[in-house]
Amino acid sequence: MSGVQKALVAIFCVFLIIMFVNSYSGNMEKNPSAAESYRKMIEYDIQKTYEDVKKKTPGLKIVNIEEFQGEKSKYALVEVKYHNDLPSRIELVDLKNKVRELLPIDSDSTLKEIKNENHIEFISNREYPDGARSFPYISKCIRVGNDDPLGEEEGNFIVIREDVYLNINQRAEYGSVNDSSAYIAKIVPTLDGVQILYNYDSMADSETCPKTKIHYNDKDNQLILEIEKCKVSDMYNVGREMEVADSLYVKSINLNENENSCKVAIQIKNDTMEYTVKTGMIKAGFPYSELKFRIQE
């Protein structure tokens, strides 16, 4: 076979390959894959499950569906928007029996792991049910019953919280923007971190810590807490500069007050650490945050 003939054969083969690929692609577009067909089937099942609910709540929207195989049946985690002015809900749907169960977590939560239909884990960053912004934590939804699927009384699930520790370089945020200013009443170094106690002028804003942003200053090896709409209370003897002798992780604490915000700079002993924040209230009008460190695992 001459060189010209070989070239013609090669060109013809390339032409056939192109025609085959184009034909295959066209068929793929006309004939969806098995996975796509299965997804549409699940969506149809979910729509049928909520059919009667939609008659009572015309504005209901299915936001997201996560299907999985449980121990006894196929299930789906469904994010449902019942009203435009209300947060979404996350519900567990038994695709066989069409039973819906409310999970007591905020809809902003991110799915972490599905163990089975009795144990589902999320990463949450809001408190349930009020929606106040919180430091990230693990929500373990554990089944405790079967008789109250929509949570009209106690519900079928409880949530067990587990701390999330972030690398010292990771930013975080927690707390709420309130109508009135918060006042720092106390800063207390602990063996493994720092506690900050607040109080408010208005009791209406007394249940949550003020909005706080956390970032790391690697130049000075400091973890910085920037607290919005915050002042230092004159009613309490709040230390502005503290050398810390007994902490495993903290060297010093420096508090600065600006026009309508406060900055707490925490000098740490090394940069191979992780941190978490817990919040709560010791009594009415006095919320607190507790920053805790540990050596990175």
C-alpha positions as CSV (number, residue, x, y, z in Angstrom):
1,M,0.0,0.0,0.0
2,S,1.4,3.3,-1.0
3,G,1.9,6.3,1.3
4,V,-1.0,8.1,-0.3
5,Q,-3.3,5.1,0.2
6,K,-2.3,4.8,3.8
7,A,-3.0,8.5,4.4
8,L,-6.5,8.1,2.8
9,V,-7.3,5.1,5.0
10,A,-6.2,7.1,8.1
11,I,-8.4,10.0,7.1
12,F,-11.4,7.7,6.5
13,C,-10.9,6.0,9.9
14,V,-10.8,9.4,11.7
15,F,-14.0,10.4,9.8
16,L,-15.7,7.2,11.0
17,I,-14.7,7.8,14.6
18,I,-16.0,11.4,14.5
19,M,-19.3,10.2,13.1
20,F,-19.6,7.5,15.8
21,V,-18.8,10.0,18.6
22,N,-21.4,12.5,17.3
23,S,-24.0,9.8,16.9
24,Y,-23.3,8.4,20.4
25,S,-23.5,11.9,22.0
26,G,-26.8,12.6,20.2
27,N,-28.3,9.3,21.5
28,M,-27.1,10.2,25.1
29,E,-28.9,13.5,24.9
30,K,-32.1,11.8,23.7
31,N,-31.8,8.8,26.1
32,P,-30.9,9.9,29.6
33,S,-28.6,7.7,31.6
34,A,-29.9,5.2,34.1
35,A,-28.7,7.5,37.0
36,E,-30.7,10.4,35.5
37,S,-33.8,8.3,35.1
38,Y,-33.5,7.0,38.7
39,R,-33.1,10.6,40.0
40,K,-36.3,11.6,38.1
41,M,-38.1,8.6,39.6
42,I,-37.1,9.7,43.1
43,E,-38.2,13.2,42.5
44,Y,-41.6,11.9,41.2
45,D,-42.0,9.8,44.4
46,I,-41.2,12.8,46.6
47,Q,-43.7,15.0,44.7
48,K,-46.4,12.4,45.2
49,T,-45.5,12.1,48.9
50,Y,-46.1,15.9,49.4
51,E,-49.1,16.0,47.1
52,D,-51.7,16.3,49.9
53,V,-49.5,18.7,51.8
54,K,-49.3,21.0,48.8
55,K,-53.1,21.2,48.7
56,K,-53.0,22.8,52.2
57,T,-49.8,24.8,51.6
58,P,-49.8,25.9,47.9
59,G,-46.5,27.7,48.3
60,L,-44.6,24.6,49.3
61,K,-41.3,24.0,47.5
62,I,-39.0,21.0,47.4
63,V,-35.5,22.6,47.7
64,N,-33.2,19.6,47.8
65,I,-33.4,15.7,47.8
66,E,-30.7,13.3,49.1
67,E,-31.8,9.7,48.6
68,F,-30.1,6.8,50.4
69,Q,-30.6,3.1,51.2
70,G,-31.6,2.5,54.8
71,E,-31.8,-0.7,56.8
72,K,-35.5,-1.3,56.2
73,S,-36.3,0.8,53.1
74,K,-35.1,3.5,50.7
75,Y,-35.2,7.0,52.3
76,A,-34.7,10.6,51.2
77,L,-33.6,13.6,53.2
78,V,-35.8,16.4,51.8
79,E,-35.3,20.1,52.4
80,V,-38.8,21.7,52.2
81,K,-39.8,25.3,52.1
82,Y,-43.4,25.7,53.4
83,H,-43.6,29.5,53.4
84,N,-41.3,32.2,51.9
85,D,-41.0,34.0,55.1
86,L,-40.1,30.9,57.2
87,P,-36.9,28.9,57.2
88,S,-36.8,25.5,55.4
89,R,-37.3,22.3,57.2
90,I,-35.3,19.1,56.8
91,E,-37.5,16.0,56.7
92,L,-36.7,12.3,56.4
93,V,-39.1,10.5,54.0
94,D,-39.6,6.7,53.8
95,L,-40.0,6.2,50.1
96,K,-41.8,2.9,50.6
97,N,-44.4,3.9,53.2
98,K,-44.5,7.7,52.3
99,V,-44.0,8.6,56.0
100,R,-42.4,12.1,56.7
101,E,-40.4,12.7,59.8
102,L,-39.1,16.1,61.0
103,L,-35.4,16.4,61.9
104,P,-34.9,19.0,64.7
105,I,-32.0,20.8,63.0
106,D,-31.6,24.1,61.2
107,S,-31.9,24.0,57.4
108,D,-28.6,25.7,57.0
109,S,-26.9,22.5,58.3
110,T,-24.6,20.6,55.9
111,L,-25.0,16.9,55.7
112,K,-21.9,15.1,57.2
113,E,-22.8,11.4,57.2
114,I,-25.8,9.1,56.9
115,K,-25.3,6.1,59.1
116,N,-28.8,4.8,58.5
117,E,-32.4,6.0,58.9
118,N,-31.9,6.1,62.7
119,H,-28.6,8.1,62.9
120,I,-27.8,11.0,60.6
121,E,-25.1,13.6,61.2
122,F,-24.9,17.2,60.1
123,I,-22.5,20.2,60.5
124,S,-24.7,23.0,61.9
125,N,-23.9,26.7,62.4
126,R,-27.2,27.9,63.8
127,E,-29.2,27.2,67.0
128,Y,-32.5,25.3,66.6
129,P,-35.2,26.5,66.4
130,D,-34.5,30.2,66.9
131,G,-31.8,30.3,64.1
132,A,-29.2,32.3,66.0
133,R,-25.8,32.1,64.4
134,S,-23.4,29.7,66.4
135,F,-19.9,28.4,66.1
136,P,-20.0,25.2,63.9
137,Y,-20.9,22.0,65.7
138,I,-21.9,18.4,64.8
139,S,-25.6,17.6,65.1
140,K,-26.1,13.9,65.6
141,C,-29.8,13.2,64.9
142,I,-30.6,10.0,66.8
143,R,-34.0,8.2,66.5
144,V,-35.7,7.7,69.9
145,G,-39.2,6.8,68.7
146,N,-41.6,6.3,65.8
147,D,-44.9,7.7,67.1
148,D,-44.4,11.5,66.6
149,P,-43.0,11.9,63.0
150,L,-43.8,15.6,62.6
151,G,-42.6,16.7,66.1
152,E,-46.0,17.7,67.4
153,E,-44.9,16.8,70.9
154,E,-41.4,15.4,71.5
155,G,-40.6,14.1,67.9
156,N,-39.0,10.9,66.8
157,F,-35.4,12.3,66.9
158,I,-33.2,14.0,69.4
159,V,-30.0,15.9,68.6
160,I,-26.7,15.2,70.4
161,R,-24.2,18.0,69.9
162,E,-20.5,17.4,69.5
163,D,-17.8,20.1,69.3
164,V,-16.1,21.0,66.1
165,Y,-12.5,22.2,66.4
166,L,-11.1,24.4,63.7
167,N,-7.5,24.9,62.7
168,I,-6.1,28.1,64.2
169,N,-5.9,29.5,60.6
170,Q,-9.6,29.0,59.9
171,R,-12.0,31.9,60.3
172,A,-15.3,31.6,62.1
173,E,-18.3,33.6,63.1
174,Y,-21.0,33.4,65.8
175,G,-23.5,35.5,67.6
176,S,-26.3,37.9,66.6
177,V,-26.6,41.5,65.6
178,N,-29.0,42.9,68.3
179,D,-30.9,46.2,68.6
180,S,-28.9,47.3,71.7
181,S,-25.2,47.2,72.4
182,A,-23.6,44.4,74.4
183,Y,-21.2,45.2,77.3
184,I,-18.2,43.1,78.2
185,A,-18.6,42.4,81.9
186,K,-15.8,40.0,82.4
187,I,-12.9,38.3,80.6
188,V,-11.5,35.3,82.4
189,P,-8.5,33.2,81.2
190,T,-9.0,29.5,81.9
191,L,-6.7,26.5,81.8
192,D,-7.5,25.9,78.1
193,G,-8.9,29.1,76.8
194,V,-10.8,32.3,77.5
195,Q,-14.3,33.1,78.8
196,I,-16.1,36.4,78.0
197,L,-19.3,37.4,79.9
198,Y,-21.7,40.0,78.5
199,N,-24.7,42.0,79.6
200,Y,-27.2,44.1,77.7
201,D,-29.2,47.3,78.3
202,S,-32.3,45.6,76.9
203,M,-33.5,42.2,78.2
204,A,-34.9,41.5,74.8
205,D,-31.4,41.1,73.5
206,S,-30.0,39.2,76.5
207,E,-30.0,35.6,75.3
208,T,-27.2,35.6,72.6
209,C,-23.7,36.8,72.4
210,P,-23.1,39.8,70.0
211,K,-21.9,39.0,66.5
212,T,-18.2,38.0,66.7
213,K,-15.7,37.3,63.9
214,I,-12.6,35.3,64.6
215,H,-9.4,35.3,62.6
216,Y,-5.7,34.5,63.2
217,N,-2.9,37.0,63.0
218,D,0.1,34.9,62.1
219,K,2.6,37.8,62.4
220,D,1.9,38.2,66.1
221,N,0.6,34.7,66.8
222,Q,-2.7,36.0,68.0
223,L,-6.3,34.8,67.7
224,I,-8.4,37.9,67.1
225,L,-12.0,38.3,68.2
226,E,-13.8,41.3,66.6
227,I,-17.0,41.9,68.5
228,E,-19.6,44.1,66.8
229,K,-22.0,46.5,68.6
230,C,-20.0,46.1,71.8
231,K,-18.6,48.2,74.6
232,V,-16.7,47.6,77.8
233,S,-18.8,47.9,80.9
234,D,-18.0,50.6,83.5
235,M,-19.9,48.7,86.1
236,Y,-17.3,45.9,86.3
237,N,-13.5,45.9,86.7
238,V,-12.7,44.5,83.3
239,G,-9.0,44.1,82.6
240,R,-7.7,45.6,79.4
241,E,-4.3,43.9,79.4
242,M,-3.7,40.5,81.1
243,E,-0.6,38.4,81.3
244,V,-1.7,34.8,81.8
245,A,0.5,32.5,83.8
246,D,-1.6,29.3,84.4
247,S,-3.1,28.6,80.9
248,L,-1.8,25.8,78.9
249,Y,-2.3,27.7,75.6
250,V,-2.7,31.5,76.3
251,K,0.2,33.9,77.0
252,S,-1.7,37.2,77.2
253,I,-5.1,38.9,76.5
254,N,-5.4,42.4,75.2
255,L,-8.8,44.2,75.0
256,N,-9.4,47.3,72.8
257,E,-12.6,49.3,72.6
258,N,-13.5,51.3,69.5
259,E,-16.5,53.5,68.8
260,N,-19.0,50.7,68.7
261,S,-17.0,47.5,68.7
262,C,-14.4,45.6,70.7
263,K,-11.3,43.6,69.8
264,V,-9.9,40.9,71.9
265,A,-6.4,39.8,70.9
266,I,-5.4,36.5,72.5
267,Q,-1.6,35.8,72.4
268,I,-1.2,32.0,72.1
269,K,1.8,29.8,72.9
270,N,2.1,28.0,69.6
271,D,0.5,27.8,66.2
272,T,-0.2,24.1,66.1
273,M,-3.5,24.4,67.8
274,E,-7.2,24.1,67.1
275,Y,-10.1,26.0,68.7
276,T,-13.8,25.8,69.4
277,V,-16.4,28.2,70.9
278,K,-19.3,27.3,73.2
279,T,-22.0,29.8,74.1
280,G,-24.6,30.0,76.7
281,M,-26.2,32.1,79.5
282,I,-25.3,32.0,83.2
283,K,-28.5,33.8,84.1
284,A,-31.0,36.2,82.4
285,G,-29.2,39.0,80.7
286,F,-25.8,37.5,81.0
287,P,-24.8,35.4,77.9
288,Y,-21.2,34.2,77.6
289,S,-18.8,32.7,75.1
290,E,-16.1,30.2,76.0
291,L,-13.1,29.8,73.6
292,K,-11.2,26.6,74.1
293,F,-7.9,25.5,72.6
294,R,-6.3,22.1,72.1
295,I,-3.2,20.8,70.3
296,Q,-4.0,19.9,66.7
297,E,-4.8,16.2,66.3
